[in-house]
Amino acid sequence: MMLAAPLGGGALAETMPATGAVGCPAGGKHQIWVDALKTCIDPGGYLWAEGYYNEYTDYPADADRFYGIGTLGLTLNTTTDTGPLGPLRGVADVRFQYRSADAFAGGPPELQVKPQTLYIDWSGLTVGFRHSFFDFYKNANVMGTDPAITGDSTKLPVAAYTLAMREGWSATIAAEQGNYRGGGIAAADAYSGAVFGQDSRTPDFVAALGQKAEWGKFQVSGALHRVAVNGDVPWMTSSPETWGYALQAGVMVNLPMITEGDSLYFQTAYVDGATSYLGLVNPSGDFTPPDAYLGFGGSLSRVTGWNVTAQYLHNWSPVLNSALFAGYGRFDLNDATAQLTYGASGGNNFNAGANVVWSATKDLSFLAQYAFNYYGARDYVNTSNGLPQSSQSAHEVLLMARYGF
């Protein structure tokens, strides 16, 4: 067995050339080859220090405009040789975070432990906690723990199978845990005071088809999402239910003709009864659209909506880059009683921002980012059940230092 010895500061020496130890894939930073297990182990981590300033219209007096987040992230990648069945890969990324306040809110300070990814991948099978297979753009190059950009970026428990095909094509089917996607079911009559739970025992079913090539990549994806009341409705003999869905298409194009490393993203989605897939940014939490509204007659009226997102990454030099990003989302209530009692026919969400990142060394970088967010109601009437005013604007400034090890 060959095993690398630990160095000061927790780093691990490589006993093999920089291209990777025998049996290890190339590119790892601290690879260890365990011959008895036929396994390559690649540990790592990162430290983040983030400082935020944010506010929105009618910002609560007890909220913190300034707050900070400190993060220790630990990563572990493993690759085990299983012969003709291909490599068994394990991926783990766990964050230990100290927050002085929540985003667009107040304290108290809190220590949190959050898994970012924790899954295994073997012969096309993927099981664990990771990004939804529905997602494509996933807020790429939007920095920080609390990014503010329209577009779905959700991590949740999944079980999936991916078929890899020629020329970079792949197709995936997945079952993803439903309670992470529950947009809720609200009473169409906001004055009724009725509250309904949502049955999230059924997983969301996701399918995706895409290609990765030298020019870039693209993906089309879809999801089926069950919308069902959890428990009895007093005036009905059975609990109502329906199925919602979401569709999405995205493309990323490499732009080496401008500067090496430049890229451009476009993505759009449509939802019907599956509002979490819109990825709306609603700082105050007022007037958040549910998956559906339940009328007194027992019918479920699904909320529909769509979004579009774009982002351009430009490299000014080998150590300096910037990203410009923007997103727009719209939703429609589709229920006359809900429109009357919540005081809107639907809502609009727009956000835009930019950042600049300076990489002082390969492992150390500093960045600044600004984001603007607009959240508004269409055909607004103040009924005290929706937004307290026709729209809210929010500003977020982030200063961040990152170190990887």
N, C-alpha and C positions, 0 to 999 in steps of 0.2 A: 504494500500500500504506500502511495506517495501522499504526503500531507504537508501543506505549507505551514510554516511557523508564524505565530503572531508577532506583529511589530508593535512599537509604542503607539498609543492612541487608538488601539483596537484595529488598526489596518492589518491586512494579511499579505504577506510576501508571496510572490509568484515564483514557483520553482521552475516554471516553463517559460518559453519565449512569450513575447507580448501578443502573439497570435492566439494564445490560449494553451492550457495544459493538454496533455494527451487525453483524448476522449471528451474534452470540453469544446463547446462551440466557440468560434472566434469572437472576440469583442468584449468578453467579460472583464471586469475590473479587478476583482479579488478572487479568482477562480481557485477551487480546491478539487482535485480529482481523487475520489475514494475508490480505489480499484476493487476492493472486496464487494462494494455495492454497485459497481459500474455506474456511479453517480457523480456528476459534476455539481458542486455547490458554489454559488456565487452570492455572498452576502454584501450588503451595502447599506446606505442610509443617507439622510439629509437633515439639515438644520435650517429652519426658516424663522425670520423675525419680521413681522408685519405690523405696520401702523396705519390705521384707517381714520379718515374724516368722512362722515356722511350725514345727510339730513334729507328730509322730504317735507312737502307742504304740511303745515301744522304739526311739525315735529313735536312729540310729547316732551313735556318739561323734564320728566324723569329719565329720558333716554340719554345715551352717551353719544355725543357727536364724535368724540375721539375715543378710540379703543385700540387695544393691541392683541396680537395672537403670537404665541411662541410655539413652535412645532419641532418635535423630534420624530422623524420618520425612519423606520427600520424596514429594509427590504431583504428578501431572500428568494433567489431563483435557483431551482434545481432541475437538472436534466439527467434522467436515468435511461441507460441503454437497455431496451427490452427486445432486442433482436429484430425479427421480421415485422413485428407490430409497430415498430417505430419508437421514438423517444417518448418517455413519460415526463412531462414538464409540470413543475409546481411553481406557482407565483404567489408571493406574499408581500404586502405593503401595508404596514400598520402605523398609524399616527398617534402620538401622544401630544395633546394640545392643551395649552393653558390660554384661556380667553378671558379678557377683562369685561367683555360684554358680547351679546349676540348682535348679529348684523341688523342695522337700523332699529336697535332696541337698547335696553339697559342691561345692567348686571343682574345678579352678582357675579363676581369672577368664578370661573368654573374650570376644573380639570376634566378633559374628555379623552377617551380612548376610542379611536375610530378606525376600523379596517377599511382600506381603500380598495384593495384587491386581495383575494384569498381563494385561489382555485387551482384545480389540476386540469391538464389537457393531455389526452392520450388517444392516438389513432382517430382523431376527429371528434372525440367526446370531450365536453367541457362541463365540469360540475364545480360550483362554488359561488363566491361573491365577487362580482365584477361589473363592468359597464353592461348595460342592456345591449343585446344584439340589434335592437332597433336603432340605436344611436349611430351616428356617422361623424358629424362635426365635433360634438362633445366639448364645445367651448375651447377648441385648440388655440393656444397662444393668448388666451385671456387669463391673466395671472391672478394669483391669490386664492385664499381659502373661500372667500365670499365674492365670487365673480357675479356680475350683473349683466347678463346678455340673454335675449330670448332664444330659445332652442333647447331641446331636450338633452340632458346630461345626467342620467340616473344610474346609480350603482345599486344592485340588488341580488338576491340569490337566484341562480339560474341552473338549468340543466339543458344542454344543447348538443346537437350533432352538426358538424360542418364537413361538407364534402369539398375537398380541394380538387380543382380541375386544371386543365391545361391553360397556359398563357395568363396565369394569375387570377383566373376566375374561381369563385367559391360560392357555395350556397349553404345556408344555415337554417335549421328549424330549432326552436327553443321554447321551453316552458319557463316562465319567470314569475316570481312570487307576487301574488296579486295585491297584497295589502300595501306594497310600496307604490302602487298605482291608483289607489282609491281616491278619486276626486270628491266623493261624497254624494249624497242624495238630499236635496233640500225641498222643503214644502214650497209649492208654487205660490201659495198665499203666505207671504212673509209675516203677516199679522196673526196667523193662526197659532204660533208658538210651538207647532209640531216639530219634533226632532226625530230623525230616522238614522239608524245605523246602516252601514253598508257591508254586505256580506262579501268578504274578500278571500274566501277559502279557495275559490277556483283560480288557478294561475292564468296569467295572460299568455296567449300563444303568439309567438313572434316568428316571422320568416324574413330572410334577407338574402339578396343576391347582389354580388358585386365583383369588381375586378381591380387589381393593383398592377400597374405597369410603369414603365419608365416615364411616361408622360404625366402620371398622377394616379388617381383612383376615383371610383364612384361606387355608389350603393343605392339600391332601392329596397325598402323594407316596409313591412306591414305588421299590425298587431290586432288581435281580437281581445276585447276586454269586457268581462261580464259586469253588468250593472244590476245589482239585486239588493232589495231591502233586507236587512238582517233583523229578523223578528216579525211580530205580527203588526199589521196596520189595523187600528181599532174598527174602522168602518168597512174592512174587507175580510173575506173568508180565506184568502191566500195572499202571500207576499208577492208583490209585482216584481218582475225582472225583465231585462232586455239585454241585448249585446251591443256594445259600442265597438268602434274600430279606429285605427289611425294608419295613415299612409305617409311615407316620407321618401324623398329622393335627394341625394346630395352628390356633389362632385368637387374634387380638389385637383387643381392643375398646377404643375410645377412650371416656373417661369425663369429658367436659367438664362434666357435671352435678355432679361433685365439685369438680374444679378444672381449668381449662384446661391441657391437656397431660398429664393423667393417663391411664394406660392399664393394661390387664390382659392378660397372656398365659396361655394354657393350651396344653400340647402333650403328646402321648403317642405312643409308638412300640412296635412289636412286631417282633422279629427271629427268624429261624430260620437259623442258619448264617452270620450276618453280624454278629458281635458289635461291630465298630467303630461301627456305627450307634447303639449304646446310649449312647455317650459316657460310660462309667463313669469315676469318679475314684478311682484306686488309688494313693495316695502311695508305698507301699513297693514296689509292683510284684510282690508275692507273690500267688500264686493269681489270675493274670489269665486269664480264660476264653478259649480259642481259638475259632476258627470251628467246629471239629469235632475229635473224638477218633478215632484210627485203631486198630481192634481187630486182634488177631493173625489173625483170619480175613479181614481185608482190608476190612471194612465201615467206613464213615464214619458216626459218630453226631454229628449236628449239635447244637450248643448253642443253646438257645432262651432268650428273655428279653423283658422289656418295661420301659418306663419311663414316668414322668409328671413334668412340669415345670410350675411356675407362677411368675409374677413380677408384682408390682404396682409401678408407678412413680407417686409422688405428688409434686406440686410444692407446697411449703410457701409459696413466694413466687416472684417472677420470677427470683431469683438463688439459690434454695435448693431442692434436691429430694432425694428418697430413693428407693431401690429395695429391696424385700423379695423374696427369691427362695428357692426350695426345689425339690429334685428327689429322686426315688426311682427306683432301678433294681434289677431282679432278674434273675438268670440261673439256668438249670437245666442240669445236666450230661447228663442223659438216657442215661447209660451206666453199667451196674452196676459194671464194672471200674474205670472212672474214679472213681466215687463212693467205692469201697473204697480205692483206692490214693492218691487225693488227699485223702481224709478229709473229704468234704463232698458233699452232694447238689446244692449250688448256692451262690449268694451273694446278699447284699443290699448295696446302696449307697444311703446317704441323705446329703444335704447341705442346708444352709440358711445363709442369711446376709443381711446388710443393709449398705447404704452410705449416706453422706450426701455431697452434692456442693455446694460453694459456688462460684458463678461470680463472681469478683471483678470481672472485666470480660468483654466479649464473647469475648475470646481467651484469658483466663487463668482457670483454675479449680484448686481444691484439694479433695481428697476423702479420706475414711477409709472402710475397708471391713473387715468381719469375716466369715469363713466357717467353718463347722463341717462336718466330713466323717466319716461312719461307713462302714466297709467290713468286712463280716463274712461268715462261712461258716455255712451251715445244716447241721444234723446233724453238727457238727464232731467230728473225731477227729484228733489230732496224729500224722500219718504222716511228718513232715519233708519232705513234697512240696508242701504247700499253705501256708496261713497258719501262722506259728509260735504263734499263739494264736487263739481263736475269733473275735476281732474286733480292729480297730484304729480308733482315733479320732484325728482330726487337726484342728488349729486353724491358721488363717491370718489374719494382720492385715496390711493394706496401707495405707500412707500415700503419697499421690501428688500431684504437681503437674503440670499440663498447660498448655502454651502453644501456640496455633496461629498460623501466619503465612501 
